[in-house]
């Protein structure tokens, strides 16, 4: 069984892929290898594919995972080729998660697609009708918005992101949540609209990321939410590399 692992800025996502595809997936907070191994459980892991946007965590986790499962850990972009045309300046700087999302999205749609990932950062990327990664936009995620307001002001409290009951906040906490939630929804909607207008046509829209499900529900056309999209991309390039 393939264990696909995506190391993010605040959590680690994992997926177990068998002959019939994705068998199970999950997420653990933080970046502790032991917590991840416990969450994976007693599954028989024969291969490991890993992607990361946190190099310091990657360097620490790879030897621990290799030892635990007695197999090599293949890193996206180093050991596993993405196999996607990147129409960007400095393609080596494009985050692994963005490229893997694009690969998995195109495998699903086979057409021009806008991929939205709502996590610590928000990425909105365009994949062409022939499967090329064209580029996109990066913005702060709702959690970072709230943290920045708390850290950069004296009176605003630290608030955990969640959907508010109303866009009109009746206290400071509710007002912060409204700004983060509806601000994120509006930001994503506008970016998708502008990318589609510039690129032409009516691209399919897919949404992923820990904060993506609630945001997708607020968007026009109610795009599909695919929680394990990045992991699907990892499984695709791992299969190519066998």
C-alpha positions in Angstrom: 0.0 0.0 0.0 1.2 3.5 -0.8 1.3 6.0 2.0 1.1 9.5 0.6 2.0 12.3 3.0 1.6 16.1 2.4 3.4 18.3 5.0 1.8 21.7 5.3 2.6 24.7 7.5 0.3 23.7 10.4 -0.7 20.1 9.8 0.2 16.9 7.9 -2.3 15.2 5.6 -1.9 11.5 4.8 -3.6 9.0 2.5 -3.4 5.3 2.0 -3.8 4.1 -1.6 -4.3 0.5 -2.6 -5.0 -1.2 -6.0 -8.5 0.4 -6.1 -7.4 3.9 -5.2 -7.7 5.9 -2.0 -8.6 3.7 0.9 -8.4 6.2 3.7 -7.1 9.6 4.4 -6.7 11.9 7.4 -5.0 14.9 8.9 -2.9 15.4 12.1 -2.2 18.8 13.7 1.3 19.9 14.0 4.3 18.1 12.5 5.1 15.2 14.9 6.1 12.0 13.2 4.8 9.8 16.1 1.3 11.3 15.9 1.3 10.7 12.2 2.4 7.1 12.5 -0.2 6.5 15.2 -2.9 7.9 12.9 -1.8 5.7 10.0 -2.2 2.7 12.3 -1.3 -0.9 11.5 -1.6 -0.7 7.7 1.0 -2.5 5.6 3.0 0.3 3.9 5.2 -0.8 1.1 5.9 2.6 -0.5 5.9 6.2 0.8 5.6 9.4 -1.3 5.9 12.7 0.4 5.4 16.4 -0.6 6.2 19.3 1.6 6.1 23.1 1.9 8.1 23.0 5.2 11.7 21.8 4.4 12.8 21.9 8.0 10.1 19.4 9.0 10.7 17.3 5.9 14.4 16.7 6.8 13.4 15.5 10.3 10.5 13.3 9.2 12.0 11.4 6.3 14.5 9.3 8.3 11.9 8.5 10.9 9.4 7.3 8.4 12.0 5.3 6.5 12.9 3.6 9.7 9.4 3.0 10.9 8.2 1.4 7.6 11.5 0.0 6.4 11.2 1.6 3.0 12.5 4.6 1.1 10.7 7.9 1.2 10.3 9.4 -2.2 10.1 13.2 -2.2 8.0 15.0 -4.9 10.2 17.2 -7.1 13.4 15.4 -6.0 12.8 11.6 -6.4 9.4 11.9 -8.2 9.0 14.0 -11.3 5.8 16.1 -11.5 5.5 15.4 -15.3 3.6 18.6 -15.9 4.4 21.6 -18.1 5.0 24.7 -15.9 4.4 27.9 -17.7 5.9 30.2 -15.0 9.0 32.2 -14.4 11.3 30.3 -11.9 9.3 27.1 -12.0 11.5 25.6 -9.3 9.9 28.0 -6.8 6.3 26.8 -7.3 5.1 24.9 -4.2 4.7 21.2 -4.4 1.1 21.4 -3.2 0.1 23.7 -6.1 1.6 21.4 -8.7 0.1 18.2 -7.2 -3.3 19.9 -7.0 -3.0 20.8 -10.6 -2.0 17.2 -11.6 -4.9 15.6 -9.7 -7.4 18.2 -10.9 -6.6 17.7 -14.5 -6.7 13.9 -14.0 -10.3 14.3 -12.8 -11.5 16.9 -15.3 -9.4 16.6 -18.5 -10.2 20.2 -19.2 -9.3 23.8 -18.2 -9.6 24.0 -14.4 -9.2 26.5 -11.6 -8.0 24.9 -8.4 -8.7 26.6 -5.1 -6.8 25.5 -2.0 -7.9 27.1 1.3 -5.3 26.4 4.0 -2.8 28.5 5.9 -2.4 30.2 2.6 -5.0 30.4 -0.2 -3.9 29.4 -3.6 -6.0 29.9 -6.7 -4.3 28.3 -9.8 -5.2 27.8 -13.4 -4.6 24.5 -15.3 -4.9 24.8 -19.1 -7.1 22.6 -21.4 -4.0 20.6 -22.2 -2.9 20.1 -18.6 -0.3 22.8 -18.2 0.2 24.7 -14.9 -0.2 28.3 -16.0 0.1 30.0 -12.7 -2.2 31.7 -10.2 -2.5 33.7 -7.0 -1.5 33.3 -3.4 -3.2 35.1 -0.5 -3.3 34.7 3.3 -5.7 32.1 4.6 -8.4 33.1 7.1 -6.5 31.7 10.1 -3.5 33.9 9.2 -5.8 36.9 8.7 -7.0 36.5 12.3 -3.6 35.9 13.7 -2.1 38.9 12.0 -4.9 41.2 13.4 -4.3 39.8 16.9 -0.5 40.2 16.7 -0.4 43.6 15.0 -3.0 45.3 17.3 -3.3 45.8 21.0 -6.9 45.1 21.6 -8.1 42.6 19.1 -8.4 39.1 20.6 -7.0 35.8 19.2 -9.9 34.1 17.5 -10.0 30.6 16.0 -11.5 30.5 12.5 -15.0 29.2 12.1 -18.1 30.2 10.2 -20.0 33.1 11.9 -23.7 33.0 12.5 -24.2 36.3 10.6 -22.1 38.7 8.5 -23.0 41.4 11.0 -20.9 40.8 14.1 -22.5 41.9 17.3 -19.3 41.8 19.2 -15.6 42.0 18.4 -15.1 38.2 18.1 -18.1 37.9 15.7 -16.9 40.9 13.7 -13.4 39.3 13.3 -15.0 36.0 12.2 -17.2 37.7 9.7 -14.3 39.6 8.2 -12.2 36.4 7.9 -15.0 34.2 6.6 -16.8 36.4 4.2 -13.6 38.1 3.2 -12.1 34.8 2.3 -15.3 33.8 0.3 -15.3 37.1 -1.6 -11.5 36.9 -2.3 -11.7 33.4 -3.7 -14.8 34.2 -5.8 -13.2 37.3 -7.3 -9.9 35.5 -8.1 -11.7 32.6 -9.8 -13.8 35.1 -11.8 -10.8 37.2 -12.9 -8.7 34.1 -13.8 -11.6 32.7 -15.8 -12.2 36.1 -17.6 -8.5 36.4 -18.5 -8.0 32.8 -19.7 -11.4 32.6 -21.5 -14.1 30.0 -21.5 -15.7 28.5 -18.5 -13.2 26.4 -16.6 -14.2 23.8 -14.1 -13.6 24.8 -10.5 -12.4 22.4 -7.8 -11.8 23.3 -4.2 -9.6 21.6 -1.6 -7.8 22.4 1.7 -8.8 22.3 5.3 -10.9 25.5 5.1 -12.2 24.7 1.6 -15.4 22.9 2.3 -17.3 25.8 3.9 -15.9 28.3 1.3 -17.0 26.1 -1.6 -20.5 26.1 -0.2 -20.6 29.9 -0.5 -19.3 30.0 -4.1 -21.4 30.4 -7.2 -22.1 27.1 -8.9 -21.1 25.2 -5.7 -17.9 23.7 -7.0 -16.9 20.2 -5.9 -14.8 20.0 -2.7 -12.1 17.3 -2.9 -10.4 17.0 0.5 -7.6 14.7 -0.6 -6.7 16.4 -3.9 -3.1 17.0 -3.1 -2.7 13.4 -2.0 -4.3 12.2 -5.2 -1.6 14.1 -7.1 1.1 12.4 -5.0 -0.3 9.0 -5.8 -0.4 9.8 -9.5 3.3 10.8 -9.7 4.2 7.9 -7.4 2.5 5.5 -9.8 4.4 7.0 -12.8 7.7 6.5 -10.9 7.2 2.8 -10.2 
